[in-house]
Amino acid sequence: MTNREQLLAATFVDLADTLVADFDVIEFLHTLATRSVELLDADAAGIMLADHHGGLHVMASSTEEARLLELYELQNDEGPCLDCFRSGRAVARDGLSAMRASWPVFTPELQKLGFHSAQALPMRLRNETIGALNLFRDRPGLMSEADLRIGQAMADVATVGLIQERAISASELLAAQLQTALNSRVRLEQAKGVLAERAGLPMDQAFQLMRDYARNNGRRLSEVATHIIDGLLDDRTLRKRAKPRPGAPPPGA
Amino acid sequence: MRNARVAEILNVIANDRDEWDSLPDRLCAACLSALPVSGVGVALMTADGPSGVVLAVTDARARELEELQFALGEGPCVEASGSGHPVLEPDLLTAGAVRWPRFGAAVLAAGVNAVFALPLQVGAIRVGVLDLYRDTPGQLTAAELAEALAFADAATVVILHLQDHDGTDGALAGPIDSRAEIHQATGMITIQLDVGLAEALLRLRARAYATGRTVSAIAADVVSRRMHFGGSDTENAES
C-alpha cells in the first residue's frame, strides 16, 4: 500500500472506532477535518452541521484560526457550504471569477485569508442532509475526481456515525421520558389515595383539592403529590389554601 | 441481520389491517405465530420492578401470569429487567420452584413448563419485558433466540413510538390508566396501616395472593371502601 492508502485505511478505522463506546461528536468531527487535510489536496477543512432550523454551525476545523472560523459562519448567507447543504450535492466553481459570480461577499473574504478555491461535499444519508464538509485550497481550480471520491467516502462514513448517534440519543430521551411519566403518574395516584384516606374524601374530590391547591399556589401537581406522600402537606393546609387568593386568576381561567 | 428482521417485524405489524388491535397486541400476536411458544406478554417496568402495566398479552393465561409476577414481585420479568439480560428457563418442573419459590409453583400449575423473558432496553434504561410462555419444556434454539431478541427490539421500538405519539390510540395510556386504582389503594393503605408505600404495596399484593384474587380486584375494594386494612395483615375487614 502507498502511504496515502495506509493513511486512508487508518482514517476509516479511526472513524469506525469512534462509533463504539464513549462516542464524542466533536472529537469524531475533528478527526474527519484533520484527516481531510492530510489525505486530500486541501489546505484547510471544516465541518458545518445544520441545527433544527437549518442554521449552519462550525463543528470542527483543521485549524482554529478565528478568521477561518468566521469564514465558515459567513456561509450562512452565501457560499459553497450553504449551496451544498440546500442541494445535497457537491459544490465547486472552476476559477475565481466563477466563484465571485456565485458568492460576491464570500469570495473576497476567502482570498484575504490566502485561499483561492473552496468546495463543499454533502454529509447526506438518503434524503437527509445534515451538513457539509468544506475544503479550502491555496491554488485556484477544481479538486481531482479521485480526491472528491475519497472526500465523499469519508463524509459518508461520518454521516452514518452521526445519524446513528442522534437516533440513539433520541431513543434514550424517549425511554427516559416514559420512565418519568410512569413514575410521576404512580406518585400522583398514590398521593390521591393518601389524601382521600386522611381527609375521608372520595378519590375524585381528593384529586380536585390537590389540583386547586397546585393551581392557586403556583405549584406543580407532581410536587404537591410528593409533599402529600411525604406528609409535608396536610389536608387542613390544602383546604385552606385551595381557594383562589385575592388577585389570583380563578380556576379554569 | 437482526436489524433487517426487526424492520420486517415492524413493517408487518404496522401494516396489519386489523385496526381494533393496538400495536403491542399485534406485536404479541406476530411473536406467537413466529415462535414455538404458547403465550406472549409485554409489561412495562420501572427502576423499582414491575409497574403492573401490562401492554399486551396473547391470551388470558398470559395475563394471569403477568399479573402474578406483579402480585408476587418475583419471576422471570423481574429478574430480566433487574439484570438487563435475557432470562431463559427451559425446565420449570426441575428448576422453577428453586428459582422463584412462589411464581415457580403457580406457573407450573397453569400448565407452563418453560419461560423466557427478554428485557426491553434503551442504553441503560429498561422500559419493559417481553415474556414468552411455553407448555412444553425445552430450550430455544439459537435461531429461535435470535428471533425472540428481534421481537424484543421491535417491542422496544413500539413502546418508544407510543411514548412519542402519546394518546393517538391509547395503547400506552389505556393500560397505565387501568392500574391507577392500585396506586390509589396503596396510598390509602399507608394511612390505614401507618406504613410506607413499599410496605403498603406489599400488603396489597399479599392480600391478593392469599385470597386468590387479582391485585386490581383488591385495590378496587379498597378504593370503594369495601375493604379496609386494619391493624394486622391477617384481619380481613371485608363487610
HADDOCK unambig.tbl for C-alpha pairs under 7 A between the chains (distance, minus, plus):
assign (segid A and resid 171 and name CA) (segid B and resid 122 and name CA) 6.77 0.50 0.50
assign (segid A and resid 171 and name CA) (segid B and resid 160 and name CA) 6.94 0.50 0.50
assign (segid A and resid 172 and name CA) (segid B and resid 122 and name CA) 5.80 0.50 0.50
assign (segid A and resid 172 and name CA) (segid B and resid 123 and name CA) 6.52 0.50 0.50
assign (segid A and resid 174 and name CA) (segid B and resid 160 and name CA) 6.01 0.50 0.50
assign (segid A and resid 174 and name CA) (segid B and resid 163 and name CA) 6.66 0.50 0.50
assign (segid A and resid 174 and name CA) (segid B and resid 164 and name CA) 6.75 0.50 0.50
assign (segid A and resid 175 and name CA) (segid B and resid 122 and name CA) 6.67 0.50 0.50
assign (segid A and resid 175 and name CA) (segid B and resid 125 and name CA) 6.70 0.50 0.50
assign (segid A and resid 175 and name CA) (segid B and resid 127 and name CA) 6.57 0.50 0.50
assign (segid A and resid 175 and name CA) (segid B and resid 160 and name CA) 6.39 0.50 0.50
assign (segid A and resid 178 and name CA) (segid B and resid 163 and name CA) 6.25 0.50 0.50
assign (segid A and resid 179 and name CA) (segid B and resid 46 and name CA) 6.42 0.50 0.50
assign (segid A and resid 186 and name CA) (segid B and resid 183 and name CA) 6.09 0.50 0.50
assign (segid A and resid 189 and name CA) (segid B and resid 180 and name CA) 6.05 0.50 0.50
assign (segid A and resid 189 and name CA) (segid B and resid 183 and name CA) 5.30 0.50 0.50
assign (segid A and resid 189 and name CA) (segid B and resid 184 and name CA) 4.86 0.50 0.50
assign (segid A and resid 190 and name CA) (segid B and resid 183 and name CA) 4.84 0.50 0.50
assign (segid A and resid 190 and name CA) (segid B and resid 184 and name CA) 4.67 0.50 0.50
assign (segid A and resid 190 and name CA) (segid B and resid 186 and name CA) 6.17 0.50 0.50
assign (segid A and resid 190 and name CA) (segid B and resid 187 and name CA) 4.29 0.50 0.50
assign (segid A and resid 191 and name CA) (segid B and resid 187 and name CA) 6.05 0.50 0.50
assign (segid A and resid 192 and name CA) (segid B and resid 184 and name CA) 5.97 0.50 0.50
assign (segid A and resid 193 and name CA) (segid B and resid 184 and name CA) 4.08 0.50 0.50
assign (segid A and resid 193 and name CA) (segid B and resid 185 and name CA) 5.82 0.50 0.50
assign (segid A and resid 193 and name CA) (segid B and resid 186 and name CA) 6.88 0.50 0.50
assign (segid A and resid 193 and name CA) (segid B and resid 187 and name CA) 4.24 0.50 0.50
assign (segid A and resid 193 and name CA) (segid B and resid 188 and name CA) 4.53 0.50 0.50
assign (segid A and resid 194 and name CA) (segid B and resid 187 and name CA) 4.36 0.50 0.50
assign (segid A and resid 194 and name CA) (segid B and resid 188 and name CA) 4.80 0.50 0.50
assign (segid A and resid 194 and name CA) (segid B and resid 190 and name CA) 6.96 0.50 0.50
assign (segid A and resid 194 and name CA) (segid B and resid 191 and name CA) 6.38 0.50 0.50
assign (segid A and resid 197 and name CA) (segid B and resid 188 and name CA) 5.16 0.50 0.50
assign (segid A and resid 197 and name CA) (segid B and resid 191 and name CA) 6.59 0.50 0.50
assign (segid A and resid 198 and name CA) (segid B and resid 191 and name CA) 6.66 0.50 0.50
